Amino acid sequence: MDQWGEASAALYAAFAQVPKPTTLKRCPHCFCDEDEEQLLAPVPVRELSSEIVDLYAFCYTVGDLDDLRYFSPGSSTWS
């Protein structure tokens, strides 16, 4: 595993105990129910596609600090 892979694995390990949000604080005009359902799909955060994660805009239109903690490890691999 290269350094990037090791760093990514360390992020997942560090945030592994952060619970998955059940809902997201969001602007109802910028982020609809369908978007929320996709982002909170019953898959591990590392399996979310970049298209889905692109919907997440921490503190601007979607999310709070707890959400950021959950989604942070995945951000290291999003393209």
A tleap script that builds the chain and sets N, CA, C and O, in Angstrom:
source leaprc.protein.ff14SB
mol = sequence {
  NMET ASP GLN TRP GLY GLU ALA SER ALA ALA
  LEU TYR ALA ALA PHE ALA GLN VAL PRO LYS
  PRO THR THR LEU LYS ARG CYS PRO HIE CYS
  PHE CYS ASP GLU ASP GLU GLU GLN LEU LEU
  ALA PRO VAL PRO VAL ARG GLU LEU SER SER
  GLU ILE VAL ASP LEU TYR ALA PHE CYS TYR
  THR VAL GLY ASP LEU ASP ASP LEU ARG TYR
  PHE SER PRO GLY SER SER THR TRP CSER
}
set mol.1.N position { 0.851 -1.182 0.000 }
set mol.1.CA position { 0.000 0.000 0.000 }
set mol.1.C position { 0.894 1.242 0.000 }
set mol.1.O position { 1.867 1.311 0.750 }
set mol.2.N position { 0.562 2.216 -0.838 }
set mol.2.CA position { 1.341 3.447 -0.900 }
set mol.2.C position { 0.966 4.390 0.250 }
set mol.2.O position { 0.068 4.090 1.036 }
set mol.3.N position { 1.650 5.513 0.340 }
set mol.3.CA position { 1.409 6.453 1.443 }
set mol.3.C position { -0.015 6.998 1.429 }
set mol.3.O position { -0.623 7.163 2.487 }
set mol.4.N position { -0.553 7.280 0.244 }
set mol.4.CA position { -1.926 7.783 0.154 }
set mol.4.C position { -2.903 6.741 0.682 }
set mol.4.O position { -3.824 7.075 1.428 }
set mol.5.N position { -2.708 5.489 0.303 }
set mol.5.CA position { -3.567 4.411 0.777 }
set mol.5.C position { -3.475 4.236 2.280 }
set mol.5.O position { -4.483 4.004 2.948 }
set mol.6.N position { -2.258 4.350 2.816 }
set mol.6.CA position { -2.068 4.238 4.264 }
set mol.6.C position { -2.759 5.384 4.995 }
set mol.6.O position { -3.401 5.177 6.025 }
set mol.7.N position { -2.625 6.584 4.460 }
set mol.7.CA position { -3.260 7.748 5.091 }
set mol.7.C position { -4.783 7.620 5.045 }
set mol.7.O position { -5.468 7.936 6.018 }
set mol.8.N position { -5.304 7.161 3.920 }
set mol.8.CA position { -6.745 6.971 3.786 }
set mol.8.C position { -7.244 5.918 4.769 }
set mol.8.O position { -8.276 6.107 5.414 }
set mol.9.N position { -6.519 4.814 4.885 }
set mol.9.CA position { -6.895 3.757 5.831 }
set mol.9.C position { -6.869 4.283 7.265 }
set mol.9.O position { -7.724 3.926 8.076 }
set mol.10.N position { -5.888 5.131 7.576 }
set mol.10.CA position { -5.795 5.706 8.919 }
set mol.10.C position { -6.989 6.621 9.206 }
set mol.10.O position { -7.499 6.640 10.327 }
set mol.11.N position { -7.432 7.374 8.208 }
set mol.11.CA position { -8.614 8.230 8.391 }
set mol.11.C position { -9.858 7.398 8.665 }
set mol.11.O position { -10.635 7.713 9.566 }
set mol.12.N position { -10.047 6.336 7.890 }
set mol.12.CA position { -11.209 5.469 8.129 }
set mol.12.C position { -11.150 4.878 9.533 }
set mol.12.O position { -12.172 4.800 10.214 }
set mol.13.N position { -9.967 4.464 9.971 }
set mol.13.CA position { -9.826 3.888 11.315 }
set mol.13.C position { -10.117 4.933 12.390 }
set mol.13.O position { -10.789 4.638 13.378 }
set mol.14.N position { -9.617 6.146 12.201 }
set mol.14.CA position { -9.798 7.204 13.199 }
set mol.14.C position { -11.266 7.604 13.359 }
set mol.14.O position { -11.698 7.957 14.456 }
set mol.15.N position { -12.026 7.549 12.277 }
set mol.15.CA position { -13.425 7.974 12.311 }
set mol.15.C position { -14.402 6.803 12.323 }
set mol.15.O position { -15.605 7.007 12.164 }
set mol.16.N position { -13.913 5.601 12.504 }
set mol.16.CA position { -14.745 4.392 12.406 }
set mol.16.C position { -15.901 4.370 13.399 }
set mol.16.O position { -16.948 3.795 13.103 }
set mol.17.N position { -15.739 4.971 14.551 }
set mol.17.CA position { -16.779 4.928 15.583 }
set mol.17.C position { -17.810 6.047 15.466 }
set mol.17.O position { -18.762 6.099 16.245 }
set mol.18.N position { -17.625 6.934 14.505 }
set mol.18.CA position { -18.584 8.028 14.316 }
set mol.18.C position { -19.863 7.444 13.714 }
set mol.18.O position { -19.813 6.808 12.660 }
set mol.19.N position { -21.001 7.651 14.367 }
set mol.19.CA position { -22.247 7.076 13.841 }
set mol.19.C position { -22.698 7.756 12.550 }
set mol.19.O position { -22.485 8.950 12.339 }
set mol.20.N position { -23.319 6.966 11.710 }
set mol.20.CA position { -23.874 7.495 10.467 }
set mol.20.C position { -25.088 8.360 10.801 }
set mol.20.O position { -25.929 7.954 11.603 }
set mol.21.N position { -25.190 9.536 10.204 }
set mol.21.CA position { -26.365 10.371 10.456 }
set mol.21.C position { -27.638 9.682 9.954 }
set mol.21.O position { -27.601 8.928 8.982 }
set mol.22.N position { -28.737 9.943 10.610 }
set mol.22.CA position { -30.020 9.399 10.152 }
set mol.22.C position { -30.784 10.430 9.327 }
set mol.22.O position { -31.640 10.077 8.516 }
set mol.23.N position { -30.473 11.686 9.539 }
set mol.23.CA position { -31.014 12.793 8.743 }
set mol.23.C position { -29.915 13.833 8.619 }
set mol.23.O position { -28.922 13.786 9.345 }
set mol.24.N position { -30.092 14.761 7.711 }
set mol.24.CA position { -29.118 15.834 7.528 }
set mol.24.C position { -29.807 17.179 7.673 }
set mol.24.O position { -30.907 17.379 7.158 }
set mol.25.N position { -29.160 18.099 8.372 }
set mol.25.CA position { -29.650 19.472 8.405 }
set mol.25.C position { -29.347 20.037 7.021 }
set mol.25.O position { -28.226 19.927 6.526 }
set mol.26.N position { -30.354 20.639 6.407 }
set mol.26.CA position { -30.153 21.041 5.027 }
set mol.26.C position { -31.094 22.154 4.607 }
set mol.26.O position { -32.141 22.375 5.216 }
set mol.27.N position { -30.705 22.837 3.572 }
set mol.27.CA position { -31.566 23.823 2.930 }
set mol.27.C position { -32.549 23.055 2.045 }
set mol.27.O position { -32.121 22.328 1.148 }
set mol.28.N position { -33.857 23.200 2.279 }
set mol.28.CA position { -34.833 22.448 1.487 }
set mol.28.C position { -34.894 22.887 0.020 }
set mol.28.O position { -35.439 22.169 -0.818 }
set mol.29.N position { -34.347 24.046 -0.288 }
set mol.29.CA position { -34.344 24.527 -1.668 }
set mol.29.C position { -33.151 23.985 -2.450 }
set mol.29.O position { -33.216 23.855 -3.673 }
set mol.30.N position { -32.062 23.668 -1.750 }
set mol.30.CA position { -30.825 23.233 -2.404 }
set mol.30.C position { -30.597 21.729 -2.340 }
set mol.30.O position { -29.789 21.184 -3.092 }
set mol.31.N position { -31.310 21.063 -1.443 }
set mol.31.CA position { -31.037 19.650 -1.184 }
set mol.31.C position { -32.361 18.963 -0.883 }
set mol.31.O position { -32.942 19.177 0.181 }
set mol.32.N position { -32.843 18.143 -1.806 }
set mol.32.CA position { -34.172 17.537 -1.677 }
set mol.32.C position { -34.115 16.192 -0.943 }
set mol.32.O position { -33.039 15.671 -0.650 }
set mol.33.N position { -35.285 15.652 -0.660 }
set mol.33.CA position { -35.379 14.363 0.036 }
set mol.33.C position { -34.645 13.258 -0.714 }
set mol.33.O position { -33.986 12.422 -0.095 }
set mol.34.N position { -34.753 13.247 -2.038 }
set mol.34.CA position { -34.085 12.219 -2.839 }
set mol.34.C position { -32.566 12.308 -2.704 }
set mol.34.O position { -31.885 11.285 -2.635 }
set mol.35.N position { -32.037 13.532 -2.666 }
set mol.35.CA position { -30.596 13.716 -2.468 }
set mol.35.C position { -30.167 13.150 -1.116 }
set mol.35.O position { -29.149 12.467 -1.010 }
set mol.36.N position { -30.957 13.445 -0.089 }
set mol.36.CA position { -30.642 12.951 1.251 }
set mol.36.C position { -30.668 11.424 1.278 }
set mol.36.O position { -29.786 10.802 1.872 }
set mol.37.N position { -31.658 10.823 0.649 }
set mol.37.CA position { -31.748 9.362 0.610 }
set mol.37.C position { -30.519 8.745 -0.053 }
set mol.37.O position { -30.013 7.722 0.407 }
set mol.38.N position { -30.042 9.359 -1.125 }
set mol.38.CA position { -28.857 8.841 -1.808 }
set mol.38.C position { -27.613 8.958 -0.932 }
set mol.38.O position { -26.805 8.032 -0.858 }
set mol.39.N position { -27.469 10.096 -0.274 }
set mol.39.CA position { -26.285 10.316 0.556 }
set mol.39.C position { -26.289 9.431 1.793 }
set mol.39.O position { -25.228 9.037 2.278 }
set mol.40.N position { -27.469 9.118 2.303 }
set mol.40.CA position { -27.584 8.283 3.498 }
set mol.40.C position { -27.931 6.833 3.151 }
set mol.40.O position { -28.468 6.104 3.984 }
set mol.41.N position { -27.629 6.427 1.939 }
set mol.41.CA position { -27.902 5.052 1.499 }
set mol.41.C position { -27.243 4.059 2.451 }
set mol.41.O position { -26.227 4.370 3.073 }
set mol.42.N position { -27.822 2.865 2.564 }
set mol.42.CA position { -27.286 1.867 3.505 }
set mol.42.C position { -26.019 1.181 2.992 }
set mol.42.O position { -25.970 -0.041 2.855 }
set mol.43.N position { -25.004 1.986 2.714 }
set mol.43.CA position { -23.693 1.469 2.312 }
set mol.43.C position { -22.631 2.197 3.128 }
set mol.43.O position { -22.874 3.308 3.597 }
set mol.44.N position { -21.470 1.597 3.304 }
set mol.44.CA position { -20.386 2.293 4.011 }
set mol.44.C position { -19.984 3.564 3.263 }
set mol.44.O position { -20.097 3.635 2.039 }
set mol.45.N position { -19.521 4.549 3.995 }
set mol.45.CA position { -19.147 5.831 3.399 }
set mol.45.C position { -18.099 5.645 2.303 }
set mol.45.O position { -18.098 6.395 1.327 }
set mol.46.N position { -17.223 4.680 2.439 }
set mol.46.CA position { -16.186 4.470 1.425 }
set mol.46.C position { -16.759 3.957 0.110 }
set mol.46.O position { -16.067 3.980 -0.908 }
set mol.47.N position { -18.006 3.495 0.110 }
set mol.47.CA position { -18.628 2.984 -1.112 }
set mol.47.C position { -19.531 4.004 -1.801 }
set mol.47.O position { -20.109 3.708 -2.847 }
set mol.48.N position { -19.659 5.191 -1.231 }
set mol.48.CA position { -20.469 6.231 -1.873 }
set mol.48.C position { -19.735 6.750 -3.107 }
set mol.48.O position { -18.527 6.983 -3.068 }
set mol.49.N position { -20.459 6.927 -4.182 }
set mol.49.CA position { -19.835 7.435 -5.407 }
set mol.49.C position { -19.570 8.935 -5.282 }
set mol.49.O position { -20.197 9.632 -4.485 }
set mol.50.N position { -18.636 9.405 -6.082 }
set mol.50.CA position { -18.326 10.836 -6.053 }
set mol.50.C position { -19.529 11.661 -6.510 }
set mol.50.O position { -19.702 12.794 -6.061 }
set mol.51.N position { -20.363 11.108 -7.397 }
set mol.51.CA position { -21.559 11.832 -7.844 }
set mol.51.C position { -22.513 12.085 -6.679 }
set mol.51.O position { -23.114 13.155 -6.581 }
set mol.52.N position { -22.643 11.102 -5.807 }
set mol.52.CA position { -23.521 11.248 -4.645 }
set mol.52.C position { -22.902 12.215 -3.642 }
set mol.52.O position { -23.579 13.103 -3.123 }
set mol.53.N position { -21.625 12.038 -3.378 }
set mol.53.CA position { -20.958 12.864 -2.372 }
set mol.53.C position { -20.872 14.319 -2.814 }
set mol.53.O position { -20.830 15.221 -1.976 }
set mol.54.N position { -20.846 14.552 -4.113 }
set mol.54.CA position { -20.829 15.932 -4.603 }
set mol.54.C position { -22.062 16.713 -4.156 }
set mol.54.O position { -22.057 17.944 -4.171 }
set mol.55.N position { -23.113 16.004 -3.761 }
set mol.55.CA position { -24.325 16.657 -3.263 }
set mol.55.C position { -24.106 17.277 -1.887 }
set mol.55.O position { -24.823 18.198 -1.494 }
set mol.56.N position { -23.114 16.769 -1.157 }
set mol.56.CA position { -22.871 17.193 0.219 }
set mol.56.C position { -22.058 18.483 0.231 }
set mol.56.O position { -20.967 18.528 -0.339 }
set mol.57.N position { -22.561 19.507 0.857 }
set mol.57.CA position { -21.880 20.803 0.925 }
set mol.57.C position { -21.885 21.272 2.374 }
set mol.57.O position { -22.707 22.100 2.767 }
set mol.58.N position { -20.967 20.739 3.154 }
set mol.58.CA position { -20.893 21.003 4.586 }
set mol.58.C position { -21.052 22.484 4.913 }
set mol.58.O position { -20.342 23.342 4.389 }
set mol.59.N position { -21.996 22.746 5.786 }
set mol.59.CA position { -22.270 24.072 6.357 }
set mol.59.C position { -22.766 25.122 5.363 }
set mol.59.O position { -23.158 26.210 5.783 }
set mol.60.N position { -22.763 24.840 4.092 }
set mol.60.CA position { -23.316 25.811 3.144 }
set mol.60.C position { -24.794 25.528 2.933 }
set mol.60.O position { -25.646 26.364 3.233 }
set mol.61.N position { -25.088 24.358 2.420 }
set mol.61.CA position { -26.487 23.999 2.202 }
set mol.61.C position { -26.867 22.703 2.897 }
set mol.61.O position { -28.049 22.424 3.096 }
set mol.62.N position { -25.866 21.911 3.265 }
set mol.62.CA position { -26.134 20.597 3.852 }
set mol.62.C position { -25.127 20.298 4.946 }
set mol.62.O position { -23.932 20.553 4.796 }
set mol.63.N position { -25.623 19.756 6.045 }
set mol.63.CA position { -24.735 19.180 7.036 }
set mol.63.C position { -24.327 20.088 8.169 }
set mol.63.O position { -24.476 21.309 8.129 }
set mol.64.N position { -23.798 19.418 9.194 }
set mol.64.CA position { -23.247 20.098 10.355 }
set mol.64.C position { -21.946 19.385 10.731 }
set mol.64.O position { -21.474 18.520 9.993 }
set mol.65.N position { -21.379 19.743 11.859 }
set mol.65.CA position { -20.084 19.189 12.251 }
set mol.65.C position { -20.126 17.672 12.438 }
set mol.65.O position { -19.176 16.982 12.070 }
set mol.66.N position { -21.207 17.149 13.002 }
set mol.66.CA position { -21.312 15.699 13.179 }
set mol.66.C position { -21.333 14.980 11.830 }
set mol.66.O position { -20.713 13.927 11.678 }
set mol.67.N position { -22.039 15.541 10.860 }
set mol.67.CA position { -22.065 14.954 9.520 }
set mol.67.C position { -20.671 14.976 8.904 }
set mol.67.O position { -20.239 14.001 8.289 }
set mol.68.N position { -19.978 16.086 9.074 }
set mol.68.CA position { -18.627 16.209 8.530 }
set mol.68.C position { -17.715 15.128 9.091 }
set mol.68.O position { -16.910 14.553 8.358 }
set mol.69.N position { -17.833 14.849 10.373 }
set mol.69.CA position { -17.009 13.795 10.976 }
set mol.69.C position { -17.279 12.443 10.317 }
set mol.69.O position { -16.357 11.655 10.106 }
set mol.70.N position { -18.529 12.181 9.996 }
set mol.70.CA position { -18.870 10.900 9.372 }
set mol.70.C position { -18.343 10.824 7.938 }
set mol.70.O position { -17.773 9.807 7.543 }
set mol.71.N position { -18.528 11.885 7.160 }
set mol.71.CA position { -18.156 11.859 5.750 }
set mol.71.C position { -16.681 12.167 5.487 }
set mol.71.O position { -16.201 11.911 4.383 }
set mol.72.N position { -15.950 12.704 6.458 }
set mol.72.CA position { -14.554 13.099 6.260 }
set mol.72.C position { -13.639 12.013 5.714 }
set mol.72.O position { -12.905 12.279 4.762 }
set mol.73.N position { -13.644 10.811 6.262 }
set mol.73.CA position { -12.708 9.808 5.731 }
set mol.73.C position { -12.913 9.542 4.243 }
set mol.73.O position { -11.943 9.342 3.513 }
set mol.74.N position { -14.133 9.538 3.798 }
set mol.74.CA position { -14.407 9.294 2.387 }
set mol.74.C position { -13.921 10.405 1.486 }
set mol.74.O position { -13.641 10.174 0.310 }
set mol.75.N position { -13.818 11.604 2.020 }
set mol.75.CA position { -13.395 12.727 1.188 }
set mol.75.C position { -11.968 12.562 0.693 }
set mol.75.O position { -11.579 13.203 -0.283 }
set mol.76.N position { -11.184 11.719 1.343 }
set mol.76.CA position { -9.804 11.507 0.902 }
set mol.76.C position { -9.734 10.699 -0.381 }
set mol.76.O position { -8.692 10.672 -1.036 }
set mol.77.N position { -10.824 10.041 -0.750 }
set mol.77.CA position { -10.812 9.214 -1.958 }
set mol.77.C position { -11.768 9.713 -3.021 }
set mol.77.O position { -11.821 9.140 -4.109 }
set mol.78.N position { -12.530 10.770 -2.739 }
set mol.78.CA position { -13.468 11.275 -3.732 }
set mol.78.C position { -12.707 11.970 -4.838 }
set mol.78.O position { -11.727 12.675 -4.595 }
set mol.79.N position { -13.168 11.765 -6.040 }
set mol.79.CA position { -12.502 12.430 -7.167 }
set mol.79.C position { -13.314 13.597 -7.657 }
set mol.79.O position { -12.910 14.277 -8.601 }
savepdb mol mol.pdb
quit
